Amino acid sequence: MNFDYRQLMPETLRLGNGIPLYLFPDPNSELLRIEFIFEAGSCFQRKPIQARACNALLEATLHHSADAMTERFDYYGAYIEKYVDRDQSSLVIYALARYSREIVALCEEIFKEAVFSATELKLYLEKQRSQFDIAMQKVAEVSRRAFFAQVFGEGHPYGQNIERADYDRLQREDVEAFYREFYVAANAGIVLAGGYNDETVKALSDRFGCGFPIGQAAPLPAPSEALPSARSGFVPKAGALQASVRMGKVVMPPTAADFSTFKVLDYLFGGYFGSRIMQNIREEKGYTYGISSYILPLRAHTVWIVASEVKQACSRQVVAEIRNEMRKLCDRKPGKKELDIVRQVYQGDFLREMDGIFEIAEKWKFLRMFGLTDAFYRQFAETLEQITPAEIQQAAQRYFAADSFHVTVCGDEAERAE
Amino acid sequence: MNIPFEKKVLANGLKVLVHKDTTTPMAAFNLLYDVGSKDEHPSHTGLAHLLEHLMFGGTRRFPDFDEVIEGAGGENNAFTNNDFTNYYLQMPKDRLELAFEVESDRMRNLVLSPKKVGIQKDVVIEEFKERYLNRPYGDVDLLLRPLCYTRHPYAWATIGKETAHIADMPIAEIKSFYNRYYRPDNAILAVAGPVEAEEVFALSEKWFGGIPAGGLSPRTLTPEPEQTEARRMEVVRDVPYSTLYKVYHIGERMSPDFYVFDLISDLFSNGKSSRFYVELVKKQRLFNELDAYVSADIEPGTFYIRGRLNEGVGYAEAEAALQAQIDTLATQLPPEHELEKIKNKLETALLFSNLKALDKATNLCYFELMGGAGNLSAEMEKYAAVDGRRMQAAVKRYLRDENATTLYYTAKS
């Protein structure tokens, strides 16, 4: 594959207070992307919603109201995206490169001079609660929640779910405390990409390299010794027209030697349109509009998941067919032709995923979280090229043991065919 | 924003556009057919979209379309809307010819076996349930369209009026639709990537040149008569929050009014400093979500307002507040600073939607369909030319009660 892996590795500057600044330049771009990453995901929170609310409320400052700040970002044509996952929180700004100086100054203000008001929090929580109410009517959301609670246990930071009453419990002080503890230099990283210039880099270095409390690096979550054993769960949802199926388990992290082998297996099994489960369950049986498998790498545990919304009466058949497809791979090695297609599909997907400086900058978050480098992708390309059908079969025998999977189904109990 | 291209029309009517972009190793291949759900018979709705699914069913030469593309490291997909059906592929540059080979083959030689048709009907019905029936507020489009359009075929959604239309679709109907519309003179091809125009033109001639033109006569759709009185409807559904929808007829996608309304929708609801958000969501606390947007239909389309009511807020109060916002715009010119703001935001969005080779190929086809691919590069200028006076004139002309359709989507308490 004709790809220059070196472009995945940014030039890195250390700011005065230790914050790393990663650079992905594209001088021809009229657009700019700045991402601020903090080790401030939901696994660190002491109260539900604390991490999300904190990230969302980073608007108002000592000198400007939330409205005034959003007005200023909007004026420069900026779009702000906020992400809070289990491990990290981030704020991504897309803007016109010609306003980079103004944007950097606004960013400094929202991070350094953040103010949390009870009124803004109340409004945020009310809006989130209404979105929660709507999400809970979707079988996909209900099964997703139940699945993670099943895999990690409800007491685990990765297994906890928000309940409706949580939206009444969070206090302004909780949000501010989270900000003080986690939005500190020791937890921060900045990724700059696109059409910036030296002046932008200097502005970021000057403004974020000092005046930020250094703080304590967050205690990163370690893998749990004991996780709940695999079981099947069913969540009834009366009147649902489709059932939602989630199936999966904890697998090896991206840093493990056998990760790349498993990734190839995942691709062949459910990672592309021509995959085993898509062909069987959609294209041959018509049980669903779509079914796929994917790997979700969290810092302490990586999870492999099969997900689909299916014909209400067929959820049992779908689970049986997923198992059936796993068994087939254990019993018989895939054909060379199929494996060749997987190789080609992956390479095409990879080139598309890395097509553009913003895409490459986005991938850095993943590599950085696991302490990986471009060697990760080189290693994967090598595995993909060299892996044999027999090795795929051996991998299936290793990872697809029948009793190791959690299954969660949400749907209408009465419509569930025996 | 400038997206240069070269164009050639083959003898059989196929239009070919080429945009050179050397920043990517992948070539984007976009083939648009000028057929959408507006071309369906009212008793066989959902056909254009069902046929899009069946287009992946294979030909005698390439029984498994996806496998051929995937085997070459390519990716492909398609979408259908009321106006057109669009197929797109991304291929490593050195395998680009394969895209020509398979796409030209399935333009004429699609196999429509009863078995494959049966399975894709099931798949599409599951899609219908997943996206429209089994999710809160999913059926809104199904309710609003027939209310807004009494004569024009925008009266039904691309997925179809109901699942029975898909289940009962006769195979002969599918075949005749395919034979009529899947023709070179009813299609536009764009290739973007590290390519030369001459090589793309040569490939087009080689693979598509031999396909005879269909000679389709221009479509004659019943125009939607001007709406003269307010339309209202209320439904009760098992959803958590009552939601108000207001839909106004406006001009078609390429009319000057479209640009005006696109900017009005931004002024109302793009971002947290927008008027709706600051005034009605945050200050008055009437809505927990409130959006305005334009439909971007090629034929005369619509301007939408969608507001999810906070608990305890009635429709009358919510509608009055929306009307007050409309009246303010009708009577007071928006400040220059606010216009600059929404134009800056629009510029960011426009640059983003034309960043990738594939986006550019798709957009070139779309603009060619609407009269000329060159218009794509003129988009920003058209937005820039909108001023407060034109906004006011458009608001006064279109955002009137007699031109509105209102849906109360009421939560079962």
HADDOCK unambig.tbl for C-alpha pairs under 7 A between the chains (distance, minus, plus):
assign (segid A and resid 67 and name CA) (segid B and resid 273 and name CA) 6.16 0.50 0.50
assign (segid A and resid 70 and name CA) (segid B and resid 272 and name CA) 6.05 0.50 0.50
assign (segid A and resid 70 and name CA) (segid B and resid 273 and name CA) 5.68 0.50 0.50
assign (segid A and resid 71 and name CA) (segid B and resid 273 and name CA) 4.87 0.50 0.50
assign (segid A and resid 74 and name CA) (segid B and resid 271 and name CA) 6.93 0.50 0.50
assign (segid A and resid 74 and name CA) (segid B and resid 273 and name CA) 6.96 0.50 0.50
assign (segid A and resid 74 and name CA) (segid B and resid 341 and name CA) 6.27 0.50 0.50
assign (segid A and resid 74 and name CA) (segid B and resid 345 and name CA) 6.61 0.50 0.50
assign (segid A and resid 75 and name CA) (segid B and resid 341 and name CA) 4.16 0.50 0.50
assign (segid A and resid 75 and name CA) (segid B and resid 344 and name CA) 6.67 0.50 0.50
assign (segid A and resid 76 and name CA) (segid B and resid 341 and name CA) 6.73 0.50 0.50
assign (segid A and resid 76 and name CA) (segid B and resid 344 and name CA) 6.16 0.50 0.50
assign (segid A and resid 77 and name CA) (segid B and resid 341 and name CA) 6.60 0.50 0.50
assign (segid A and resid 77 and name CA) (segid B and resid 344 and name CA) 4.42 0.50 0.50
assign (segid A and resid 77 and name CA) (segid B and resid 345 and name CA) 3.74 0.50 0.50
assign (segid A and resid 77 and name CA) (segid B and resid 348 and name CA) 5.94 0.50 0.50
assign (segid A and resid 78 and name CA) (segid B and resid 345 and name CA) 6.43 0.50 0.50
assign (segid A and resid 95 and name CA) (segid B and resid 348 and name CA) 6.36 0.50 0.50
assign (segid A and resid 96 and name CA) (segid B and resid 348 and name CA) 6.04 0.50 0.50
assign (segid A and resid 127 and name CA) (segid B and resid 288 and name CA) 5.52 0.50 0.50
assign (segid A and resid 133 and name CA) (segid B and resid 240 and name CA) 6.20 0.50 0.50
assign (segid A and resid 134 and name CA) (segid B and resid 136 and name CA) 6.67 0.50 0.50
assign (segid A and resid 134 and name CA) (segid B and resid 240 and name CA) 6.33 0.50 0.50
assign (segid A and resid 137 and name CA) (segid B and resid 136 and name CA) 6.58 0.50 0.50
assign (segid A and resid 138 and name CA) (segid B and resid 135 and name CA) 5.78 0.50 0.50
assign (segid A and resid 240 and name CA) (segid B and resid 134 and name CA) 6.43 0.50 0.50
assign (segid A and resid 241 and name CA) (segid B and resid 129 and name CA) 6.80 0.50 0.50
assign (segid A and resid 241 and name CA) (segid B and resid 134 and name CA) 5.54 0.50 0.50
assign (segid A and resid 242 and name CA) (segid B and resid 134 and name CA) 6.69 0.50 0.50
assign (segid A and resid 274 and name CA) (segid B and resid 66 and name CA) 6.85 0.50 0.50
assign (segid A and resid 274 and name CA) (segid B and resid 67 and name CA) 6.64 0.50 0.50
assign (segid A and resid 282 and name CA) (segid B and resid 123 and name CA) 6.65 0.50 0.50
assign (segid A and resid 283 and name CA) (segid B and resid 119 and name CA) 6.82 0.50 0.50
assign (segid A and resid 284 and name CA) (segid B and resid 119 and name CA) 6.81 0.50 0.50
assign (segid A and resid 285 and name CA) (segid B and resid 119 and name CA) 6.64 0.50 0.50
assign (segid A and resid 286 and name CA) (segid B and resid 119 and name CA) 5.20 0.50 0.50
assign (segid A and resid 286 and name CA) (segid B and resid 120 and name CA) 6.78 0.50 0.50
assign (segid A and resid 286 and name CA) (segid B and resid 122 and name CA) 5.17 0.50 0.50
assign (segid A and resid 286 and name CA) (segid B and resid 123 and name CA) 4.96 0.50 0.50
assign (segid A and resid 287 and name CA) (segid B and resid 123 and name CA) 6.80 0.50 0.50
assign (segid A and resid 288 and name CA) (segid B and resid 123 and name CA) 5.76 0.50 0.50
assign (segid A and resid 288 and name CA) (segid B and resid 126 and name CA) 5.68 0.50 0.50
assign (segid A and resid 289 and name CA) (segid B and resid 123 and name CA) 5.06 0.50 0.50
assign (segid A and resid 289 and name CA) (segid B and resid 124 and name CA) 6.72 0.50 0.50
assign (segid A and resid 289 and name CA) (segid B and resid 126 and name CA) 5.50 0.50 0.50
assign (segid A and resid 289 and name CA) (segid B and resid 127 and name CA) 5.15 0.50 0.50
assign (segid A and resid 311 and name CA) (segid B and resid 126 and name CA) 6.62 0.50 0.50
assign (segid A and resid 340 and name CA) (segid B and resid 71 and name CA) 6.97 0.50 0.50
assign (segid A and resid 341 and name CA) (segid B and resid 70 and name CA) 6.11 0.50 0.50
assign (segid A and resid 341 and name CA) (segid B and resid 71 and name CA) 4.34 0.50 0.50
assign (segid A and resid 344 and name CA) (segid B and resid 70 and name CA) 6.38 0.50 0.50
assign (segid A and resid 344 and name CA) (segid B and resid 71 and name CA) 5.48 0.50 0.50
assign (segid A and resid 344 and name CA) (segid B and resid 72 and name CA) 5.90 0.50 0.50
assign (segid A and resid 344 and name CA) (segid B and resid 73 and name CA) 4.14 0.50 0.50
assign (segid A and resid 345 and name CA) (segid B and resid 70 and name CA) 5.16 0.50 0.50
assign (segid A and resid 345 and name CA) (segid B and resid 71 and name CA) 6.57 0.50 0.50
assign (segid A and resid 345 and name CA) (segid B and resid 73 and name CA) 4.74 0.50 0.50
assign (segid A and resid 345 and name CA) (segid B and resid 74 and name CA) 6.65 0.50 0.50
assign (segid A and resid 347 and name CA) (segid B and resid 73 and name CA) 6.16 0.50 0.50
assign (segid A and resid 348 and name CA) (segid B and resid 73 and name CA) 4.50 0.50 0.50
assign (segid A and resid 348 and name CA) (segid B and resid 74 and name CA) 5.65 0.50 0.50
assign (segid A and resid 355 and name CA) (segid B and resid 24 and name CA) 6.53 0.50 0.50
